[in-house]
Amino acid sequence: MLLLDLFVSQNKLTEVEAKEIDADALAHEEFLVDDFLIKKHITSEEITEVRSILHGLPVYTKEISENKELTSFISVLQSRQLLVVPLEMKDGVLLVGVVDPEHANVLDSLSFLFSSSHQAYKVYLITYDAFRKHFGIAAGTAIQPEKVSVTTQVDVQPITYIAKEEDAKDTDEVTDDDLDLENTTGTLDKNLAKLPIPEIFSILLRYAIDNNGSDIHIEHVGINVRARVRMDGRLEEIADLPAKMHPMLIARIKILCAMKLDEKRKPQDGRFSTKFGDRKIDYRVSSFPGYYGEKIVIRILDSIKGVKKLNDLGFSELQMKHIRNALGAPYGMVLISGPTGSGKTTTLYSMLNELDRDHKNVVSLEDPVEYNIGGMNQSQVFPDIGYTFASGLRSILRQDPDIIMVGEIRDGETAGLAIQAALTGHLVFSTIHTNTSVGVITRLLDMGVEHYLIAPVLIAALGQRLSRRIADDCGVPMEMTPSLKELVERQFADMPEEFKKKMDLTRPLYEAKGNTTYPSGMKGRVPVFEVLNVTDEIEEAILRSKGEEEIWKIARKEGMVTIKEDAMMKCFEGKIPFIELAEL
């Protein structure tokens, strides 16, 4: 039980005592765990304080007064069954005191109780002692709640607040009371560990957002808890917390994402949202069991960044020509490959933003929906309820689509359906995990798609990576030494002369030199691409089951620039430092 684990981490219980209480609680389900904790000299106030950390719920500190009018909302019998008390009416919102949020599905039961009346309510925690005092139960007397008769007919996520129907919030969106980013500075100092867990987590989120972080990593490394943020593609450690805070911090995050608190043996996925001014920021959360405990990775999806114009992504003239031709095709498939976090979805959005959404039905399946594009029907998949890319794609085909975007092709079923959609007159865009653009063909074959199906529908395949960008006024030209000149010549050796002539390969390469504003000399990231344009010759090679090497030779003959060469060209332009070339 996580409640007991937290008391152990605070040295208020030994591990032996925690196991004893857990066993007693299982053997006597009619009693609250509070009864067993109180016997170990843990006060009711201490129990409520830990529950507040676990569930992110505020504590009601005022004395509970008698108000018979409030029994019209929650009867005395229901109060005794659920261990709740209607506290007061404040600005039309009913404040409800709860002893144990995990008792008898109390949060679900409250949601069901108020579902018909649409009464706004807010949940507070109250102590076990306060509940007993309110109902005149003698101190030290264990409460045996009768079997709860309130039936929950809907499966809802635990939430802290339900407004009236017109103001109802999504269950995965955290209230301002839970995460106050607006009034959080994001300042990290040595006193961070002295703050409450909810405030620590808010500061970590704010720091990551302020510094354009893409991911937050929280992990127990043995003697401490390390928090790192991925900024400009590099993980940077930003906080070092005591090991005893690990279970409380993990519990806090799990509560926000509606993950199972007691499941620590297998990975879980969740999501939540926050509001920061007028910005809504979404977070995708993944837990992973480790040697010292669970690791949490939080992907930050900030819609304020918006969708970039296709011309601003950094395609070369020839690459842009191929992409424009693909966008203008009446049917077929365009696939983007690259590792996780390489900007594939951003490129997809930029392409879709160029399409005629007024006269064509553009439909997308995404996980999650990162940016909202006007005129496009966007849908988020939910694998937990059976709504996958494959099942969603079947439904989309009944929606009279012209253009379909599938967030990712992960399996043979989705690949087959996407191919069939392209064969039946639809233009399909998607992403796939491979290392190169030519590798897209091999990956589709591995998924069970036949050569004769790939050849007629594949229009273009893109390979993509993200490289660190040289900050303003930090680019320094390098001396073109014989070794550097040889490096450049060797990279472009197999490219036909007619294409090499269009490139000035004698220019100096650039490196980054730091200054007071940008110590590393770098700021942000820039995408690098390779575009495989499926010509008649390449289509024929696919039909004849030619391997990657043969298709690669044909593509090079037709002037395809590799990812590394594209990065080198941007290094010539002073956008990418020379050191980045070694990592591509």
N, C-alpha and C positions, 0 to 999 in steps of 0.2 A: 504494500500500500504506500503510495507516494507521500501521503501525509506523515506517515511514520518515518519514511526515509528522510524527510526534511528535518524532523525532530532529532534524528540520529546525526545528521550533518551539523546541527546546532549544538550537539553534545548535551541535549536534554534527555535523550534516551540512549541506552546502549543497544547494539545490534541484537543481543540476546533478549532484552526487554521488548524490542520492537517485534521480534518473531513471536514472543509469548502473547502480546496484545493482538497481533494479526490472527493467531490461532484461536484466541478467545472470541474475537469478533466474528470469525467464521462459524464457530460452534454456537454462538448466541446471536443470530442474525436479528433477533427482535430488539436488541439493544444497540444504541449508538456507540461508536468507538470512543466517543467522549467519556463515557462512563469508565472505561478501562484506562484512559489516559489520566483522568483525574485521580485515580487510585495510585498513579505513579507521580503524583504531586505536580502535575502540569495543570496550570490554571485554565479556566474557561476562556479568559482573555487571550492567553498565549495560543490556544487552539484556533480561535477566530482570526488572530493576526496571521497565522500561517495559511489558513484557508483563503484569506484575502490575497496573499501572494500567489497561491496556486491558481485561483480562479479569476484574479483581476477584478474583484468586486469590492466596493467601498464598505467600510464598517459603520454602522449606525451607532453613534456615540451618545445620543441623547437618551434620557430615561423614557421607557415605553409607557405611554399614558392610555387609560381606558377610553375607547371611543366606540360605542355600540353601533353607531351609524355605519362604520366600516365593515361590520359583519355582513352587510348586504353584498359585499364583493367576495369575501371569503368567510364562510360560516365557521363557527367554533369547532365543529366536528372536522371540517377540512383542515383547519389550523392545527388541530391535535394530530391528525393523520399525517400531514406533510411537514410538521414542525415549522410552521410559518406564522407570522403575525402581520396583519395589516396595520401599518404604523401611523401614517397620516396622509392627508391629501394636500399636495403642494402644486399650485398652479395647474390644476387639472390632472396632475400625474399622481397616481397612487404609489406610495412608497411601501414596499413589502419587505419585511424582515425574514431572512432564511437562516436557520441554524446550520444545516449541512447541505450544500448544493448537490452532493452526490446521493443524498437520501431519497429513495423512492421516486427517482426521476422527477424531482420537484420542479426543475426549470421547465421541462416539457409539460408537466401538469399545469403549471401556472399559465403557460402559453395557451393550452387548451381551454382553461377556465375563462380567459378573457378574449378568446378568438371570436365569439359571437357578439359580444358587447363592444369590441374594439376599444376597450378602456386602456388608456396609456398607463404603463406602470414601470417602475424601476426597482431593481432588486438590490437590497442591502444585506450585509451579514449582521447577525445578532449573536450574542453569546448564548451558550447553553443555559447558563445561570439566569440570564435575563428572560429567556423563554419560560423557565420554571417559575420565576418570580411572578411573571405576568399571569400565569394560570394557577398560582397559589400552590405549586408543587414544592414540597419541603426540600430544602437543600440536602444534597447527598442521596436523594431518592432517584433511582434510575427510572427513566421513562421508557415505557414499552408501547410504542406507537402501534395502533391497530392497523391491520392490513389496509392499504390505501384503496379507496373505491373510485377515485378520480381516474378515468380511463383516458389515456392519450391516443387519439385516433390519427394523428399525423406525426411523422418523424421529422422533428426540427432540431437544429443545432442549438447547443446551449448559448443563450444570449443574455445580456444584461438589461436590455431595454427594448420594449416594443411600443412604438408610437401608434397613433391613430392611423387608420388605413391609408390616408393620403400622405402620411409622413413615414410609412414603414420602411425600415432599412433592411438590406440584405444581411443574412446571417453571417456572411463572411466579411462584413465590413465592421471594423472596430469603431466604437464610439469615441468621441473626444475625451471622455472621462478615462478611457483605457490608455490611450497613447496621445499625450499632449506634445506634438511636435512643434506647434506654433510658439509655445513658451519655453522650448528647450533650446539651449545654445549649441549643443554638440561639442562643447569644450571637454577635452579629455585631460585629466590631471591625476596626480597620485592619490587623491582623495576619492576617486570614483568608487572604490569598493565600499566606502562608508555610506553610500546612498542606498535607498530602497531599490529592490529588484526592478519594479516597473520603470523607475526613473533611469536606472542604468541602461535598460533596453532602449528607452526613448532616445537617450543620448547617443547610443551606438547607431541607431537608425538615422538620426539627424546628421551625425558626422558623415556617414556614408553618402547621404543625399547631398549635403553641402559640398562634398569633394568629388561629386560625379562618380561615386562607386557603383559597380555593377552587381557585386555579390558581397555578402557578409558571411564569414566562416567563424563559428563558435565551437571550440573543441577542448576537451580535457586532455592535457598532455602529461599527466602524472602528478606533478607538484603544483600545477596552477591551471587556470582556464585561460586560453588564449583566444582573443578576438582579432580577426584580420579582415581587411576590406580589400577587394580587388579594385585598384585604381589604375587606369590606363593599361590594363592587361596584366598588372603585377600585383601579387598579394603583399600587403603591407600590414604589419602588426600594429594595432592601435590601442590595445588595452591588455593588461595582465591582471587577472582577478584571482582571488583565493579559490582553492579547489573546492572548499565547502559550499561555495555559491553555485556550483555547477548544477545540482539537481533542481534548485529553485529557479535558475535562469532557464533551463530546459523546460521545466513545467510551465513557466510563464509563456513561453513561445508556443508550446503545445496547446495551451488553453485558448490562445488567440486564434489558432488554426483549426480548432475542434479536432485535434488528434487524440488518439487514445493515450491517456496518461500512464496506464499500467503496462502498455506494450513497449518493451525496450529491446526485444530480441530480433525484430525485423524492421526494415526501413518503412517509413511512412511519408506520405506527401500531404501537404495542406497549403492553404493560401489565406491571406487576409488583406485588408486595405486600410489606408489611413488618409485623412485629409490634412493637407498642409497649405493653409490659405485657401486659394481657389483651386489648388491642385489636388487631384486624387491620385495617389500612388499605390500601385498594387505590388504585392510581394508573393513570390512563389517559394514555398518552404519545403525542404527535404531533410528528413532525419535519417541517420545511419548509425547502426550499433558499432561501437569501437571497444578497444581493450579496456579503457578507463571509464567508459560510459558513452552515451550517444553524442554524435556530432551533428550540428545543425548548419545547413547552408541556406541562405536566404537570397534569392534572386530579386533585384529591384527593377521594377518595370514602371518607369516614369513617363507617362503619356505627354508631359509638358514639352518633351524634346520634339515631339511631332514627327511627321513624315517628311523626309528629305526629298527634294526634287531629284529626278533621275540624273539630270545634268550635273548635279553637285556631288555625286558619289565618287567620281574620279575615274570613269571609264575613258579609255582612249577613243580616238575617232573611229577606228576600225571596230572595236568592241561595241561602241554605241550603235554603229550601223547594223551589226548583227542583231542586237537587242531590239532595235526599232522594227526590224523585219519580223522578228518573233512576235512582238506585240501586235503587229498588223495582220498576223495569220488568222484565217477563219477558224481553224481547228488545229489541234496538236498539243504538244506538251513541252513545257520549259521547266527544267529542274536546276536547283541551286545546291551545290555540295559544299561541305566544310565542317569543321569541328563545332562542338557546342560553344556558343558565345562568339561566333565569328561574324555576326551581323547578317546572317542569311534572311531572317524575317524582315529586317529593315529594308533590304534590297527588294524583297517581294512586295512590300508595301509601296515602295517607290514606283515599281512597275505598275502595280494595280492603280495607283493614283493617276497614271497617264492614260488610262483606258476611258472609253466613252461609257460612263455609268448612267447617262440619261436615257440612252436608247438600247442599252443592253442590260440583261439581268446578271449582275455579278454577285456571286455567293461564295462565302468562305467558311471553312472549318478550322478553328484555331485552338491552341492550348498553351496559354490563355489568349484572349483578345488583348493585344498590347496597345494598339492604336485604333481609334474609331475613324473610319473613312466615310464621309457623306456619300449617299447614293449606293452603298454596298451593303448587302445583307450578311452580317457577320454572326457566327454562332460558335459558342465555346463547347468543346466536348467535355464529357464527364465519364471517364472510363469506369468509375466506381458503380455507376448505375447502368452500365451497358451502352452508353452513348459514346462510341469510339469513332475514330476517323473512318473506319470501314462502314459501320452502321449509318453514320451521318452522311457518307457519300451516297449510299443507296437512297436515302431520303432526298438529298439534293437533286438527284437525277429526276425526281418526280416534281421538282419545282420549276420546270421549264428554264433551266439556266443557259446562258450563253458562255459565260466565263466562270471557272471554278478555281478557287484557291484552297488547297489542302495543306495545313500547317506543316505536316511531316509525313513522309511515307516510311513506315516503320516495319511493315510486314508484307508478306506475299499477297494477302487478301486485299489490303489497301492498294498495293501496286497494281494488281490485276484490275480492280475497279476503276482506278485512275486511267489506266491504259484503255479500257473499254469506253470510258467517257470521252477520251480524246478521239477514239476511232469512230464514235457516233456523232461527231460534229461539234464537240465542245473544245474550247481552249482551256487547258489545265495548267496551273502553276503549282509547284510544290518544292519542298526541300528534301534532301536525302543525305545520309552520312557516308561520305567517301572522301578520299584524300585528294583526288584530282577530278577534273571535268570528264576526262575519258573514262575514269573509274566508275562513273555513273552507269554506263552501259553494263559493265561487269556486275555491279551491285544489283541491277534489275534482273540480270540472268540468274544470280544467286538466289533471288527471291522467287524464282520459278516462272518469270516472264520469258516467252519464246522470242528468238531473234526476229522472226517474221512479224511480230507484233510491235517490237521496239522501233524497227527501221522506219515504218511509215508515219509514226506519230511524234517521235522525238525531233523537235525543231532546234533546240539549243540546250547546252548544259554549261553551267557556270561553276567554277571553283572559286572559293573566296577565303580570305584570311583577314585579320586585323593586325596592323602594325602600329607601333608607337609613332607619334607625330613630333617633328621638331617644333618647339615653341617659337613664338614670334621673337625675332632678333637673336635667336640662339643657333642658327645654322652657320657653319664654318666650312668653306670648301677645302677639300683634301688635295694634297699634291698628287697628281696623276703619275705615280711611280710605274716603272716597268712591270712590277708584279700586279698592280691594280689593273693596268692596261691588259695584261695577259688574262686576268680573271674575267674581265668584261668580254674579251674576244672569245674565250672558251665557252662562256655562257650562251652566246649567240652564234656559235660555230655552225649549228645545223639549220639555221634559218636562211632561207633563200636571199640572195643579194638584193633582189628587187624590193624586199621589205626592210632589210637592214639600211638601205640607202635613205629611207625616210626617217631614220633615227640618228641623231647626233650622238654617237658613242664616244666622242672625244672630249665631251664636257667633264668637268671635275665632279666627283662624288662629294656628298656632304656628310659631316658629322655634327653631333650636338655638343654645344659647349654651354654649361650652366651659368646662370647669373643669380642675383639676389632674389629675383621673383620666381624663377624656375631653376632650382639647384641642380636638377638632373638634365636640364636643357630640353626637356620634352613635356608636352602637354596634349592630352587627348590621343585619339587613334584615327588612323586612316585606312580604309579598305584597299586591298590589292586583289586583282582578279585574273582569271583566265577564262576565256569564252570559247567553247567548242561549238562552232557553227556546223550543223549537220547538213552538208552538201550532198549532191547526188552520189559522188564518189564514196563518201563516208557511209551513206545509206546502203550502198551496194556492198561495202565491206562488212557492215553489220549483218546483212542478209546472208552473206557467205560465211558467217561465223568466224570472221577474222578476230584475232586477239587484240589486246590493248596496244601492243607494240606497233602492229600494222596500222591501226586507226590513228595512233599517235603520229606516225610518219606522214600520213596523209594530211592531218591537221597542221603539222609544221610546214609542209610544202605549201599549204594555203595561207600561211602567215600567222598562225595562232601564237600568241605570246603567253608564256608560262607565268605562274604566280610570282616566281622569283624574278623573272625579267620585268614584269610590271612594277615590282617593288624597286628594282634597279633604276627603271626610268623615272620613278618618283623620287629616288635618291638623287638623280641628276638634277631634278627640279627643286631640291632643297626641302622636300616634304618629309622624307623618311631618313633617319640616320643610317650610316653604313653598317653599324653594328647589328641592325635588325635583319639584314640580308642573311646572316648566318643562321637565323632561327626559322627561315622559310624553306 
